Amino acid sequence: MKSLKKIFLFSLTLPFFFTLAACNKNTAEKKNKTYAPQKLTVQFVPSQNATTIEAKAKPLEKLLENELNIPVKVNVSTDYNTIVEALGSKKVDVAFLPPDAYVLAHKHYEAKALLLAQRYDVTGADDHDSNKLVDFYRSQILVRKDSGIAELKDLKNKRIAVQDTTSTSGWIFPAVGMYKKGIDINKENIKTAQIKGHDQGVLSVYNKDTDAAFVWQGARNLVKNDAPDIMDQVIPIYTSAKIPNDTITVRGDLNDKWQKKISQAFKKVAQTKKRHAIVADVYGHEGYTTAKDSDFDVIREYNKTARKIDE
């Protein structure tokens, strides 16, 4: 009976210890989120020509400074892995991250996605911009119409232009899409060429430098000035499921007050016509909605399959 009594008393106190531990954990997490910036560093990887986009990003600094009342520096990075590491080392405060890179930053450095970008829906048959704002997009695999490549199986023994391996539309979703159809990009004598910028990926196919390209749906619109016949000459053979849009992500120790201020600043910048034009020029963002971590569970699911490809 004494043993049973001890067990009973322990069972009563056990929930208390778990509750106390949870409270201590929450308190520790809140203490960790103490960073209040005196100046703000914002970084992104351009989807178009880096030099052109960096010049366009300069006015964004002033807009954010007016909203936040602290100095802001906006600059371009070479790849998403670099930005993720910069968030972790506290060299960058705010990052424009695609969903896969955000998942990595959240997992390793507790980075937080504040906002999901909105863009005009281009997921119609001809990539034509609609008037509808959406917080998702799709990936495509493009080929030349005259290439003789009609199906994913035809990509065997071909050369494919890809983006960074953390790029959701430029690598993860199309590579997994191929894998699900029985084509392993690391086999089948497929060669990949990492190319900076989705516009350059499109042009590499158009100019016959590669046989196919992994890009986000709508990327052909980026090169219409250089290649007016792009829609006729370069066509998709694969279109992915919905992918969450890019994020505005902040370093993990940023306090709640500044998370809110930065969220409001980006939303305000996108609301007025003149300000909106600057954000749209820099990264194609037309507006923002509040993000939550569960929005990216689909990315985590695709990542599991992506890891199988690399085994």
Phi, psi and omega in degrees: 000321178298320179296317179297321180296319179297318179298318181297315180295321179296321180294332177286323184276338183302313178301327180297316181294320178296319179296317179297317179297318179296319179297317179297321179296314179298320179296319179296318180297319179295321179295325180292333180270069185244357187287126175237107188292142170268336171214156187241131176250122181245136184221150177206163174256125183290143175270352177233195181306123188298317182297316180296314184292322180298322177295320179291336183285340184303315178298335179296327177303312182294320180298316180290323177299319179297327181277326189258342179063032172220159178297144180230134176240121177250126179218170186257140175251165182278329180202167185289327178301321179297319179292318179302314179294325179293324174296318181293325180270004177068023176274342178233137181264321184226138181224141168276106184239138169291164189299322182294318178295324177298316181302319177296315181296323179290317183295315187268332187230009178059027174298154184236130174278115179276319189223150168256132178287149171250141174225162174290137184297122177239026186266017173284179185297329184249017181060023182283133178297130173261180177268005184266127176273132179226157180254027177220168175209185178224160176258154176224157167249120184256146174219165172285142180301326183269014185278341185082002178268114184243335182227166181299325180296339179285353180280354176299139180067018182251171179251125186242131174278126182231165174261190177305148184292350172267358180284124184295311182274336183268359177205297192303300187294316178292323179295318178291322177302318177295316181300319180294339177263009175090011180246111180271118184296339178272002179231203175058021180057031177276133177251140179244146176235114179283120185238136182278114176101132180293328177298320179290329175296316178298313182294330179296326176285314180303319182272004178066025174282331174228164181272335183207166178214141171269119180214170172277147181296128185110350183297333178298332179297336183292337187245015182300326180293322180279330183222083184302336181263019185302320183294331179276323187272331182240124187229156178274144171245357179207136174229130188277178170290175180295139177238134176301144180293176177301160181244158160257109187245143180240158178300153190293336184264006180294131184287163186300322180300314181285330173301315180294317181297318181292320177301312181295322181298312180295321178296318180293319179301324183278353188274322182271152189301312183293315180294318181303321181299324180292314179296320180295321179293320184291313188218010179073017178276127180259344180180182182218146171235155180293134181260156170225153188300327181294344176300339188254014178297327178297326178293317179298322178296314179294327179297325178300317178291322179300324179294327178297324180297326184273356182288000000 
